[in-house]
């Protein structure tokens, strides 16, 4: 495996593990919060804000890994009935569209990140933190999704079907 591909796969896996850790932390915090409210009539300060940001971040951080593993929902009822001669060009077109859309996501979220950073924008909730921090996962995920769609466009659809699931 070439060095660049190995680094890419390592980054995608590390981000998926981080997403899992965020979801585990949210779950643990929810349980602790229920105990605190039930037993001591208090709660975890800023938990709703933390969960909102955590769920968004976990979704974006895990998305490239899910795509890489083909663990997403795929409705292939039409494409499965096509001949391989038609499947291949259709596969390239759909993966290319995914790459373009992911690139637009990466670019636009990165532009919003730069604007928020430049303005010093803050998210004002129970917790107060820089707005640009929330935009990092979308920018990173969009770029990694674009790379993965390009990788899948290069591979044949038959290879992708063999690698489906977790």
N, C-alpha and C positions, 0 to 999 in steps of 0.2 A: 504494500500500500504506500503510495507516494506520501511524502512528508506533509504537503499541503492538505491532502485529503484526510490524513490521519489527524491533523490539527483541527480541521473542520468537524470531523466526526466526534472528536473529543470535546470540542466546544458545545456542540449540539447536545451531547449526552450530559455534560456538566450542567447546562441550562435546564434540561429536563429534570435532573436530580434536584436542582435548586427549586424548581416549580413544585416538585413533590415535597420538599422540606417546607415550603411556604404553606402548602395545603395541610401538612401535618401540624404546623404551628397554629394555623387557624382553627383546626379541629380541637387541638389541645386547649387553646384559649377559650373556645366556646364552652368546653366542659368545665374548665376552671371558673369561668364567669357564671355558669349556672349554679355551681356550688357556692360561690361568693354571694350571689343574690339570694339563694335559698337559706343559707346558714347565717350570713352576716349582714344582709340587706345593703350590700355595696356591690360595685361592679368594677371591671377593668376600664380605666380611663382611656378614651379614644378608640375603643375596640371596633366600633362600627366603621370609623375612618380607616383603620388598619385593615379590616376585612375587605372593604371596597377596593383599596389599592392592591392588596394581596391577591385577590381573585383575578383582577385585571392582569397583574404582573404574571401570575402563574399560567394563565391562559396563553399569553403571548410567549412566555419563555418555553412552554412545552410544545407549542405548535410546530416548530421545525422538526423536532424529534418525532412527533406523531406522523407528519408527512413523510419523513425519512423511513419510518417503519411501515408505512402504508397502513397505519392503525386507524385511519379516519374512515368515515362512512363513504362508501363508493357505490353509486348506483350504476352498475355496468350491464344492465339488462339489454341495452341497445348495442353497446360495443362488443359484448361477448358473442353476439350473433353475426357480427361482421367478419369478412375474410381478413386474414393477416395483411393482405395487400392494402386494405382500406384502414385497418386498425392502426398501423404504424403512422401514416400521415396525420390521422385524427389525434393520436396520442401526442405527436409533436406539437400540433396546433393547441391542444388543451393545456399542455404543460407550458407552452410559450405564453399563452394568455395568463396563466397563473403566475409566471415569472414577471410579466409586465405589471400585473395588478399588485403583486407583492413589492415590486420595485417602487411603484407609486406610493404604496403605504409607507415604505421605508423613507422615501424622499420627503413626503409631506409631513410625516411625524418628526423627522429630523429637522425640517425647516421650522416647525412649531416649537420644537425643543430649543433651537437657537434663538428664536424670538422671545420665548419665555425666559431663557437664561439672560438675554440682553436686557430685558425689562426688569429682571429681578422679581418676576411674578411669583406670588405665594398662593398656595391653596389654603383658604381660611375655613377650617372646620373646627372640630374639637381639637384636633391636632393641626399645627401650622407647619408647612414644609414647602420647599421650592417646587414650583409647578413642573419644571424641566425634569425633575427626578422621575415623575410619573410617565414621562414620554420615552424614557430610555428603552423599556421592554418592547414597545411597538416599533421603534426605529431599528433595534437590533433584530427583532423577529422578522420584520419585513425584509431586511437584507438577507437573512439566513433562509427564509422561505424562497426568495428569488433564486438563490444559489441552488437550493434543493430542487426546485422546479426545473431549472436548467439541467441539473444532473439527471433527473428523471426523463427529460426530453431526449437526452443522449442514449439512455438505456432503452431496451425494447419493452413493450407492454407485457410480454410474456415473463421477463425477468421480474417485473414489478409484482405480477400475480403470485409468483413463487415466494415472494418475501412479505406477503400480507400478514397482518395480525401482530400481536405483541410477542 
